[in-house]
């Protein structure tokens, strides 16, 4: 089952990888620019949290860590 956070993160990654502007992302997804910006902003935050958690898991698993 896909959570809403996973869906928002997926939309952010679609934006990041495939669009040059929030306006075009909004147009192609048939949503307002304001909603597109909200999705991109929230998605970026969720993705950063996801990556940080994945790095911590990897460090714990391998015993290799920074600092």
N, C-alpha and C positions, 0 to 999 in steps of 0.2 A: 504494500500500500504506500502510495506517495503522499507525503505530508505537504501542507501548504508551504512550509519553509523550503522544502525540496523543489516545489514548483516555482516559487519565487526565485530561488537560486538558479534554477535551470533557465528561467527567462532572463536573468541577469547575464548568464554566460552566453545565451543567444545574442543578446544586445552587444556584449563585449566582443564577441568573435565575428559578428556579421553586420554590424551597423556603425555608421560614422556619426549619426546624430540621434538624439532622443526623438526628434520630430519624425524621422523616417521609421524608427522602431514603433512609434505610436501609430503611424499611418498603416503600416503593414499588419499590426495586431488589432486594428480597428478600436483603439482606445484613445482617450484624451492624452495630450502631452503631459498634463499634470499627473495623471495616473501612471503614465509611463515613467516619469521621473521618480515617482514614489516607489515603483517596482524596482527600478535600477538602483536607487539609493539603498533600499532595504535589502535587495539581492546582493549588493556589494558587501554590506555588513555581514549578512549571513554567510557569504562565501569566505570572507576573511576568517570568521569564526570556525567554519568547517575546515579550512586549511590549517589553522592553528591547532585545532584538536587532532587532526590527522598527523601533524608533525609531532605532537606530544605522544601520541600512540606509537608512532614509529620509533621515537627516541626511547620510550619505555620498553618496547619490544626488542630493540637492538642493543640497548645499553649505551648507545652513542648519543651524546647530547652536546649542546653548545655550552658556552661559558662554564 
